[in-house]
Amino acid sequence: MAQKSKSKGGVKKSFYDVEAPMTAIKISLYGSSQEEFDGKAVTLDLTKSLRGKNLLLKMKVKYQEGKLIALPVNVELAGSFIRRAMRRGSDYVEDSFEAECRDAFVTVKPFLITRMRVSRAVRKALRDTACKYIKGYVRIRTTKEIFSEIIANKVQKGMAIKLKKIYPLALCEIRVFEIKKEKSAEESAKDNTGEEFKEEKIESSEIGTEESAGEESEEKEVKKSKKKGEKKDNSEDSKDSEVEE
């Protein structure tokens, strides 16, 4: 709803509500008409809703069907949050690369902080694994899904679980996620999920081999315990026969 008010120049201005489906924050813009806000950028500070995490969400306003709708364009961690997270005796790993989503081409900048000092080889392994994980993750998702999952910290949690096998991390974040170019309808209709499915198959096969190896080890332990029990029974029988003699 628009709340009207008069300005000094005689032009009537009012507050216009903007729909932002990504957040529950109410947005109101002050101007003479809704059409003048078409293409404008709005930046939201999500620190309060995320309990102290300084995350800035940049949205682009579009005028559609008599309504103002804000669509996400960029999400970025504030520099002050990163500086507070840094500690002495730890290393940081950062990267910047382009990735392909289902409906757009994006730029991703992950940021990692290790618990202790690590070698260059460990930092390179963390950087390469994070890049591979993120590219496979965003390839089968839309930008709207990725923005909501970054805000909900789902992407960071999954990446941290993957990277802690290499080295434990004190911080695992997506510092910047930005849309560079939107795909056309023909490009977004193509099936680009092959690589992700291959990675999932490889991971599932690895899990299967680990489970089979665990089952084999359990069977071996059972056999060993049975053999030990048989040996004890045989020794007890021999002792009993000696006593009888």
C-alpha positions as CSV (number, residue, x, y, z in Angstrom):
1,M,0.0,0.0,0.0
2,A,1.2,3.5,-0.7
3,Q,1.2,6.1,2.0
4,K,0.8,9.5,0.3
5,S,2.5,12.7,1.4
6,K,3.1,16.1,-0.2
7,S,6.5,17.5,-1.0
8,K,7.6,21.1,-1.2
9,G,7.7,21.2,-5.0
10,G,4.0,20.2,-5.2
11,V,4.7,16.7,-6.5
12,K,3.1,14.1,-4.4
13,K,5.3,11.4,-3.1
14,S,4.5,8.3,-1.1
15,F,6.0,5.1,0.3
16,Y,5.6,2.0,-1.9
17,D,5.9,-1.5,-0.5
18,V,8.3,-3.9,-2.2
19,E,7.8,-7.7,-2.2
20,A,11.0,-9.6,-1.3
21,P,10.3,-13.3,-1.3
22,M,13.8,-14.2,-0.1
23,T,13.4,-12.5,3.3
24,A,10.7,-11.5,5.8
25,I,12.0,-8.0,6.1
26,K,9.6,-5.3,5.0
27,I,10.9,-2.9,2.3
28,S,9.3,0.5,1.5
29,L,10.6,2.9,-1.0
30,Y,9.8,6.6,-1.1
31,G,9.0,8.2,-4.5
32,S,6.5,9.7,-6.8
33,S,5.5,6.5,-8.7
34,Q,6.3,2.8,-8.7
35,E,7.7,2.9,-12.3
36,E,10.7,5.1,-11.2
37,F,12.0,2.2,-9.0
38,D,12.2,-0.2,-11.9
39,G,15.9,-1.4,-12.1
40,K,16.9,0.2,-8.8
41,A,19.2,-1.7,-6.4
42,V,18.4,-2.3,-2.7
43,T,20.8,-3.6,-0.1
44,L,19.6,-5.4,3.0
45,D,21.6,-6.0,6.2
46,L,20.6,-9.5,7.5
47,T,22.7,-9.3,10.7
48,K,19.8,-9.2,13.1
49,S,17.9,-12.1,11.4
50,L,21.1,-14.2,11.3
51,R,22.1,-13.6,14.9
52,G,25.3,-11.5,14.4
53,K,26.4,-12.8,11.0
54,N,27.1,-9.8,8.9
55,L,25.6,-10.8,5.6
56,L,24.6,-8.2,3.0
57,L,21.9,-9.1,0.4
58,K,21.8,-6.9,-2.7
59,M,18.5,-7.1,-4.6
60,K,17.2,-5.6,-7.9
61,V,13.7,-4.0,-8.0
62,K,11.5,-4.9,-10.9
63,Y,8.1,-3.4,-11.7
64,Q,5.8,-6.3,-12.8
65,E,2.0,-6.4,-13.1
66,G,1.5,-3.3,-11.0
67,K,3.8,-4.6,-8.2
68,L,7.4,-4.0,-7.1
69,I,9.3,-7.2,-6.7
70,A,12.9,-7.4,-5.3
71,L,15.0,-10.3,-6.8
72,P,18.4,-11.2,-5.3
73,V,21.5,-10.4,-7.3
74,N,24.4,-10.6,-4.9
75,V,25.1,-11.8,-1.3
76,E,28.3,-10.9,0.5
77,L,29.9,-11.2,3.9
78,A,30.9,-8.0,5.5
79,G,34.7,-7.4,5.9
80,S,34.2,-6.7,9.6
81,F,32.8,-10.2,10.2
82,I,35.9,-11.8,8.5
83,R,38.3,-9.7,10.5
84,R,36.6,-10.8,13.8
85,A,36.9,-14.4,12.8
86,M,40.6,-14.3,12.1
87,R,42.9,-15.6,14.9
88,R,46.6,-15.8,15.4
89,G,48.2,-19.1,14.6
90,S,45.7,-19.9,11.8
91,D,45.7,-19.7,8.0
92,Y,43.0,-18.6,5.6
93,V,42.2,-20.0,2.2
94,E,40.2,-17.9,-0.4
95,D,39.3,-18.5,-4.0
96,S,37.3,-16.9,-6.8
97,F,35.9,-18.7,-9.8
98,E,32.9,-18.7,-12.1
99,A,30.3,-21.5,-12.0
100,E,27.2,-22.4,-14.0
101,C,23.7,-22.7,-12.5
102,R,20.6,-23.9,-14.1
103,D,19.4,-20.4,-15.0
104,A,22.6,-18.2,-14.8
105,F,26.3,-17.9,-14.7
106,V,27.6,-16.8,-11.3
107,T,30.8,-15.8,-9.5
108,V,31.6,-17.6,-6.2
109,K,34.2,-16.6,-3.6
110,P,34.6,-19.1,-0.8
111,F,36.5,-18.2,2.4
112,L,38.0,-20.8,4.8
113,I,40.0,-20.4,8.1
114,T,41.9,-23.3,9.4
115,R,42.4,-24.0,13.1
116,M,46.2,-24.1,13.0
117,R,49.0,-23.2,10.6
118,V,49.0,-25.6,7.6
119,S,51.3,-26.2,4.7
120,R,50.8,-24.9,1.1
121,A,49.8,-28.4,-0.1
122,V,46.9,-28.6,2.5
123,R,45.7,-25.1,1.5
124,K,45.7,-26.1,-2.2
125,A,43.8,-29.3,-1.4
126,L,41.2,-27.3,0.5
127,R,40.9,-24.8,-2.3
128,D,40.5,-27.4,-5.0
129,T,38.0,-29.5,-3.1
130,A,35.9,-26.5,-2.2
131,C,35.8,-25.4,-5.9
132,K,34.8,-28.9,-7.1
133,Y,32.1,-29.2,-4.5
134,I,30.5,-25.8,-5.2
135,K,30.6,-26.2,-8.9
136,G,28.8,-29.6,-8.6
137,Y,26.4,-28.2,-6.1
138,V,25.2,-25.1,-8.0
139,R,25.0,-26.9,-11.4
140,I,21.7,-28.6,-10.7
141,R,20.1,-25.7,-8.8
142,T,18.6,-22.3,-9.6
143,T,20.0,-19.1,-8.3
144,K,16.9,-18.6,-6.1
145,E,17.5,-21.9,-4.4
146,I,21.2,-21.2,-3.9
147,F,20.6,-17.7,-2.4
148,S,18.1,-19.2,0.1
149,E,20.4,-22.0,1.0
150,I,23.4,-19.7,1.5
151,I,21.3,-17.5,3.8
152,A,20.1,-20.7,5.7
153,N,23.8,-21.9,5.9
154,K,23.1,-25.2,4.1
155,V,25.8,-24.8,1.5
156,Q,28.4,-23.9,4.1
157,K,27.5,-26.9,6.3
158,G,27.8,-29.4,3.5
159,M,31.1,-27.9,2.3
160,A,32.5,-28.0,5.9
161,I,31.6,-31.7,6.2
162,K,33.4,-32.4,2.9
163,L,36.5,-30.3,3.8
164,K,37.0,-31.5,7.4
165,K,38.3,-34.8,6.0
166,I,41.3,-32.9,4.7
167,Y,41.8,-30.6,7.7
168,P,39.5,-29.2,10.4
169,L,38.3,-25.7,9.8
170,A,37.4,-22.8,12.2
171,L,35.3,-21.1,9.6
172,C,33.8,-22.2,6.3
173,E,31.8,-19.5,4.4
174,I,30.8,-18.2,1.0
175,R,32.2,-14.7,1.0
176,V,30.6,-13.6,-2.3
177,F,27.9,-15.1,-4.5
178,E,26.9,-13.0,-7.4
179,I,24.9,-13.4,-10.6
180,K,27.0,-12.4,-13.6
181,K,24.7,-13.3,-16.6
182,E,21.3,-14.9,-16.8
183,K,20.7,-17.7,-19.2
184,S,18.2,-17.6,-21.9
185,A,15.2,-19.9,-21.9
186,E,16.8,-22.3,-24.4
187,E,20.1,-22.5,-22.3
188,S,18.3,-23.1,-19.0
189,A,16.2,-25.9,-20.6
190,K,19.2,-28.0,-21.4
191,D,20.1,-30.8,-19.1
192,N,23.3,-29.9,-17.3
193,T,23.1,-32.4,-14.4
194,G,25.4,-35.2,-15.8
195,E,28.5,-34.2,-13.9
196,E,26.7,-33.9,-10.5
197,F,25.2,-37.3,-11.0
198,K,28.6,-38.8,-11.8
199,E,30.0,-37.3,-8.6
200,E,27.1,-38.7,-6.6
201,K,27.6,-42.1,-8.1
202,I,31.3,-42.1,-7.2
203,E,30.5,-41.0,-3.7
204,S,27.9,-43.7,-3.3
205,S,30.2,-46.3,-4.6
206,E,32.9,-45.2,-2.2
207,I,30.4,-45.4,0.7
208,G,29.5,-48.9,-0.5
209,T,33.1,-50.1,-0.5
210,E,33.6,-48.6,2.9
211,E,30.5,-50.5,4.2
212,S,31.6,-53.7,2.6
213,A,35.1,-53.3,4.1
214,G,33.5,-52.7,7.5
215,E,31.4,-55.8,7.2
216,E,34.4,-57.9,6.2
217,S,36.3,-56.6,9.2
218,E,33.4,-57.5,11.5
219,E,33.3,-61.0,10.0
220,K,37.0,-61.4,10.6
221,E,36.6,-60.3,14.2
222,V,33.8,-62.8,14.7
223,K,35.9,-65.6,13.2
224,K,38.8,-64.7,15.4
225,S,36.6,-64.7,18.6
226,K,35.2,-68.1,17.6
227,K,38.7,-69.5,17.1
228,K,39.8,-68.1,20.5
229,G,36.7,-69.7,22.1
230,E,37.5,-73.1,20.4
231,K,41.1,-72.9,21.6
232,K,40.0,-72.3,25.1
233,D,37.5,-75.2,25.0
234,N,40.2,-77.5,23.7
235,S,42.6,-76.4,26.4
236,E,40.0,-77.0,29.1
237,D,39.2,-80.4,27.7
238,S,42.9,-81.4,27.7
239,K,43.2,-80.2,31.3
240,D,40.1,-82.2,32.3
241,S,41.6,-85.4,30.6
242,E,44.9,-85.0,32.4
243,V,43.1,-84.6,35.8
244,E,41.1,-87.8,35.1
245,E,44.2,-89.8,34.4
